[in-house]
Amino acid sequence: MYALIVVPFAIATAIVVFATARRPGFGRRMAASGIAAAVLGALTAVFDSLMIAAGLFTYPPEHLIGVRIGLAPIEDFSYAVCAAFLVPAIFTLLTPMRERS
C-alpha cells in the first residue's frame, strides 16, 4: 500500500519541523510552507492528472486508499507537502542562530 511508504517521510518531516519550533520566524516559515504546499498540491493535481490521462503511468487500485484529486491519488500529494515543510526546516537547522545582543 502506497500510503505506508509515506509514513516514514511524514514522521521525519514532523520531527525536523518540530526541531525548528524555537527558531526565530517559525510562524512565518510555517505560513510560507503552507502556501508552498498549496501551490505544489495544485501543480501535482494538474500535472499528475495530465500524465495519468496520457497513459505515462498508472497505479494499481489495490495499493491505493482510493481518494483522488483529479486523476491523481491522494498519496501523490504527500511528497509535495512534506517537501514544502521539510526543506525550509532543514535550511533553518543548517543556518546558525544569530547571537542576541
Backbone hydrogen bonds, N-H to C=O, Kabsch-Sander energy under -0.5 kcal/mol:
donor,donor_aa,acceptor,acceptor_aa,energy
2,Y,63,H,-2.3
4,L,1,M,-1.1
5,I,1,M,-0.7
5,I,2,Y,-0.7
6,V,2,Y,-1.0
7,V,3,A,-0.9
9,F,5,I,-0.6
10,A,6,V,-2.5
11,I,7,V,-2.6
12,A,8,P,-2.5
13,T,9,F,-2.4
14,A,10,A,-2.5
15,I,11,I,-2.4
16,V,12,A,-2.4
17,V,13,T,-2.7
18,F,14,A,-2.5
19,A,15,I,-1.8
20,T,16,V,-0.6
20,T,17,V,-1.3
21,A,18,F,-1.5
23,R,20,T,-1.7
26,F,23,R,-1.0
29,R,25,G,-2.8
30,M,26,F,-2.6
31,A,27,G,-2.2
32,A,28,R,-2.4
33,S,29,R,-2.5
34,G,30,M,-2.3
35,I,31,A,-2.2
36,A,32,A,-2.6
37,A,33,S,-2.7
38,A,34,G,-2.0
39,V,35,I,-2.3
40,L,36,A,-3.0
41,G,37,A,-2.4
42,A,38,A,-2.3
43,L,39,V,-2.5
44,T,40,L,-2.5
45,A,41,G,-2.5
46,V,42,A,-2.3
47,F,43,L,-2.8
48,D,44,T,-2.3
49,S,45,A,-1.3
50,L,46,V,-2.2
51,M,47,F,-2.4
52,I,48,D,-2.7
53,A,49,S,-2.7
54,A,50,L,-2.0
55,G,52,I,-1.1
56,L,51,M,-2.3
57,F,51,M,-0.6
63,H,60,P,-2.1
64,L,61,P,-1.4
69,I,72,A,-2.8
70,G,68,R,-0.5
72,A,69,I,-1.6
74,I,67,V,-2.6
76,D,73,P,-1.8
77,F,74,I,-1.3
78,S,74,I,-0.6
78,S,75,E,-0.9
79,Y,75,E,-0.5
80,A,76,D,-0.6
81,V,77,F,-2.2
82,C,78,S,-2.8
83,A,79,Y,-2.4
84,A,80,A,-2.1
85,F,81,V,-1.3
86,L,82,C,-3.5
87,V,83,A,-1.9
89,A,85,F,-1.3
90,I,86,L,-2.7
91,F,87,V,-2.4
92,T,88,P,-2.3
93,L,89,A,-2.3
94,L,90,I,-2.1
95,T,91,F,-0.9
95,T,92,T,-0.6
